[in-house]
Amino acid sequence: MAHHDKRPLSPFMLGQTYRLQITSTMSLLHRATGVLLAFAAFGFSWWIMSIALGGGYAECATAVTSSVLGKIALFLISLALMYHLFNGIRHLAWDAGFGFRIPQVYASGYTVLALTVVSTLILWFVAMSGGAA
Amino acid sequence: MNAKFRSPLHQAKGWGSAKSGTGHFWWQRVTAVILALLVPYIVFLLASIGGADADSLRATIAKPWNAIIFTVFAIALFWHAKLGLQVVIEDYIHDRAMHLALRILLILGSLVGLLSAIYAIARIAMTA
């Protein structure tokens, strides 16, 4: 935590001395989606508590999740969740020692992006057709 | 002796270890694996019943395997989120007072979020 000199630190390197590329952008997105999902976790607690309490609380929660703004928020959270899920599996593969060659890193990166879009679309197809939404 | 003549290694010696070792790394991975297994199930379950009324939502969550899966999910979720946000705080918040305040707030907030989720799941399971 202590600073002994004035060297630039990681977030301030971006743009000035470091060019963003797909690898670093995806790394940044993993952290950003992680922070968003951590806050969304509290939304999950609020939602399930409202459903548990029932009555006006449950009506309020259902009104929020079925509103346009609520749907947009849920869509963004689901997009972030699918990204963090697939990129997290990519990270676990790296932790296990797989996929470190640069072409593999790029291939797995584009695979994660494709799976994120496809799974989010399937999820919302299920939500819009299966559920009463 | 002036501190700038000491090597970083010498400055670290004698203070002992932080005693936590690889615990943070390990539990972040364990909770990640648990979440990777449970998230697809939870997400598609919620997507398929999301638009339903509160009574049928309660009936679904109250099923024994769902109540248990939701509880394990909530524990892994808040534990994983706590570990992740801790790293973000460690990386970006360098002011010592603010750092300590956020670290304590994170622990308390995670506990409140997790315990309220578990309470809600238990209440649904016992009353629905």
Interface residues (C-beta under 8 A of the other chain):
Chain A: M1 H3 S10 P11 R31 G34 V35 L37 A38 A41 F42 F44 S45 I48 M49 I51 A52 L53 G54 A58 E59 A61 T62 T65 S66 S78 L81 L85 G88 I89 H91 L92 D95 L123 W124 V126 A127 G130 G131 A132 A133
Chain B: R29 A32 V33 L35 A36 V39 P40 V43 F44 A47 S48 I49 G50 G51 A52 D53 A54 L57 R58 I61 F70 A74 L77 F78 A81 G84 L85 V88 D91 Y92 H94 R96 H99 G109 G113 L114 S116 A117 Y119 A120 I121 R123 I124 T127
